[in-house]
Amino acid sequence: MWRGITFVADMKRLGTVLHRSGLRNLILRGDEVKPDNVSGNLPKLNSVVVDKALNRIGTIGSVFGPVNHPYFLVKGFKQIPDSELRALINERVYIR
């Protein structure tokens, strides 16, 4: 009965989309990481990124910037239209 349903509680907030870079890349400002557990809170490369409607938008390609407030490069999936990627600017995104 519950197959195929993902609960928001299973999601972890990644950050906010700042802008696009290149054809299918998004730059995100990550949420602040608590200094006592920096390495344990950072998401892994190639983690799937989803929007608030739980649509898969891409994967984490790179992490850069300050350790306690990182930036992420998200590589958008090829099947996602450019207009949908543009609409994500200033929106929060999540990882599974």
Contact map, one row per residue, 1 for C-alpha under 8 A:
111000000000000000000000000000000000000000000000000000000000000000000000000000000000000000000000
111110000000000000000000000000000000000000000000000000000000000000000000000000000000000000000000
111110000000000000000000000000000000000000000000000000000000000000000000000000000000000000000000
011111000000000000000000000000000000000000000000000000000000000000000000000000000000000000000000
011111100000000000000000000000000000000000000000000000000000000000000000000000000000000000000000
000111110100000000000000000000000000000000000000000001000000000000000000000000000000000000000000
000011111110000000000000000000000000000000000000000000000000000000000000000000000000000000000000
000001111110000000000000000000000000000000000000000000000000000000000000000000000000000000000000
000000111111000000000000000000000000000000000000000000000000000000000000000000000000000000000000
000001111111000000000000000000000000000000000000000000000000000000000000000000000000000000000001
000000111111100000000000000000000000000000000000000000000000000000000000000000000000000000000111
000000001111110000000000000000000000000000000000000000000000000000000000000000000000000000000111
000000000011111000000000000000100000000000000000000000000000000000000000000000000000000000011110
000000000001111100000000000001100000000000000000000000000000000000000000000000000000000000011110
000000000000111110000000000111100000000000000000000000000000000000000000000000000000000000011100
000000000000011111000000000111100000000000000000000000000000000000000000000000000000000011111000
000000000000001111100000011110000000000000000000000000000000000000000000000000000000000111111000
000000000000000111110000011110000000000000000000000000000000000000000000000000000000000011000000
000000000000000011111000011100000000000000000000000000000000000000000000000000000000000011000000
000000000000000001111111111000000000000000000000000000000000000000000000000000000000110010000000
000000000000000000111111111000000000000000000000000000000000000000000000000000000000000000000000
000000000000000000011111100000000000000000000000000000000000000000000000000000000000000000000000
000000000000000000011111100000000000000000000000000000000000000000000000000000000000000000000000
000000000000000000011111110000000000000000000000000000000000000000000000001111000100100000000000
000000000000000000011111111000000000000000000000000000000000000000000000111100000000000000000000
000000000000000011111001111100000000000000000000000000000000000000000000111100000000100000000000
000000000000000011111000111110000000000000000000000000000000000000000011110000000000000000000000
000000000000001111100000011111000000000000000000000000000000000000000011110000000000000000000000
000000000000001111000000001111100000000000000000000000000000000000001111000000000000000000000000
000000000000011100000000000111110000000000000000000000000000000000001111000000000000000000000000
000000000000111100000000000011111000000000000000000000000000000000001100000000000000000000000000
000000000000000000000000000001111100000000000000000000000000000000011100000000000000000000000000
000000000000000000000000000000111110110011000000000000000000000000111000000000000000000000000000
000000000000000000000000000000011111110000000000000000000000000000010000000000000000000000000000
000000000000000000000000000000001111110000000000000000000000000000010000000000000000000000000000
000000000000000000000000000000000111110000000000000000000000000000000000000000000000000000000000
000000000000000000000000000000001111111110000000000000000000000000000000000000000000000000000000
000000000000000000000000000000001111111111000000000000000000000000110000000000000000000000000000
000000000000000000000000000000000000111111000000000000000000000000000000000000000000000000000000
000000000000000000000000000000000000111111000000000000000000000000000000000000000000000000000000
000000000000000000000000000000001000111111100000000000000000000000000000000000000000000000000000
000000000000000000000000000000001000011111110000000000000000000000000000000000000000000000000000
000000000000000000000000000000000000000011111010000000000000000000000000000000000000000000000010
000000000000000000000000000000000000000001111110000000000001000000000000000000000000000000000000
000000000000000000000000000000000000000000111110000000000011111000000000000000000000000000000000
000000000000000000000000000000000000000000011111000000000011100000000000000000000000000000000000
000000000000000000000000000000000000000000111111100000000011000000000000000000000000000000000011
000000000000000000000000000000000000000000000111110000011111000000000000000000000000000000000011
000000000000000000000000000000000000000000000011111000011111000000000000010000000000000000001111
000000000000000000000000000000000000000000000001111111111100000000000000000000000000000000001111
000000000000000000000000000000000000000000000000111111111000000000000000000000000000000100011100
000000000000000000000000000000000000000000000000011111100000000000000000000000000000000000011100
000000000000000000000000000000000000000000000000011111100000000000000000000000000000000000000000
000001000000000000000000000000000000000000000000011111110000000000000000000000000000000000000000
000000000000000000000000000000000000000000000000011111111000000000000000000000000000000000000000
000000000000000000000000000000000000000000000001111001111100000000000000000000000000000000000000
000000000000000000000000000000000000000000000001111000111110000000000000000110010000100000000000
000000000000000000000000000000000000000000000001110000011111000000000000011110000000000000000000
000000000000000000000000000000000000000000001111100000001111100000000000011110000000000000000000
000000000000000000000000000000000000000000011111100000000111111000000001111000000000000000000000
000000000000000000000000000000000000000000001100000000000011111000000001111000000000000000000000
000000000000000000000000000000000000000000001000000000000001111100000001110000000000000000000000
000000000000000000000000000000000000000000001000000000000001111110000111100000000000000000000000
000000000000000000000000000000000000000000000000000000000000011111100111000000000000000000000000
000000000000000000000000000000000000000000000000000000000000001111101110000000000000000000000000
000000000000000000000000000000000000000000000000000000000000000111111110000000000000000000000000
000000000000000000000000000000001000010000000000000000000000000111111100000000000000000000000000
000000000000000000000000000000011110010000000000000000000000000001111100000000000000000000000000
000000000000000000000000000011111000000000000000000000000000000011111110000000000000000000000000
000000000000000000000000000011110000000000000000000000000000001111111111000000000000000000000000
000000000000000000000000001111000000000000000000000000000000001111001111100000000000000000000000
000000000000000000000000001111000000000000000000000000000001111100000111110000000000000000000000
000000000000000000000000111100000000000000000000000000000001111000000011111000000000000000000000
000000000000000000000000111100000000000000000000100000000111110000000001111100000000000000000000
000000000000000000000001110000000000000000000000000000000111100000000000111110000000000000000000
000000000000000000000001110000000000000000000000000000001110000000000000011111010000100000000000
000000000000000000000001000000000000000000000000000000001110000000000000001111110000000000000000
000000000000000000000001000000000000000000000000000000000000000000000000000111111000000000000000
000000000000000000000000000000000000000000000000000000000000000000000000000011111000000000000000
000000000000000000000000000000000000000000000000000000001000000000000000000111111101100000000000
000000000000000000000000000000000000000000000000000000000000000000000000000001111111100000000000
000000000000000000000001000000000000000000000000000000000000000000000000000000011111110000000000
000000000000000000000000000000000000000000000000000000000000000000000000000000001111111000000000
000000000000000000000000000000000000000000000000000000000000000000000000000000011111111100000000
000000000000000000010001010000000000000000000000000000001000000000000000000100011111111110000000
000000000000000000010000000000000000000000000000000000000000000000000000000000000111111110000000
000000000000000000000000000000000000000000000000000000000000000000000000000000000011111110000000
000000000000000010000000000000000000000000000000001000000000000000000000000000000001111111110000
000000000000000111110000000000000000000000000000000000000000000000000000000000000000111111100000
000000000000000111100000000000000000000000000000000000000000000000000000000000000000000111110000
000000000000000110000000000000000000000000000000000000000000000000000000000000000000000111111000
000000000000111110000000000000000000000000000000001100000000000000000000000000000000000101111100
000000000000111110000000000000000000000000000000111100000000000000000000000000000000000000111110
000000000011111000000000000000000000000000000000111100000000000000000000000000000000000000011111
000000000011110000000000000000000000000000100011110000000000000000000000000000000000000000001111
000000000111000000000000000000000000000000000011110000000000000000000000000000000000000000000111
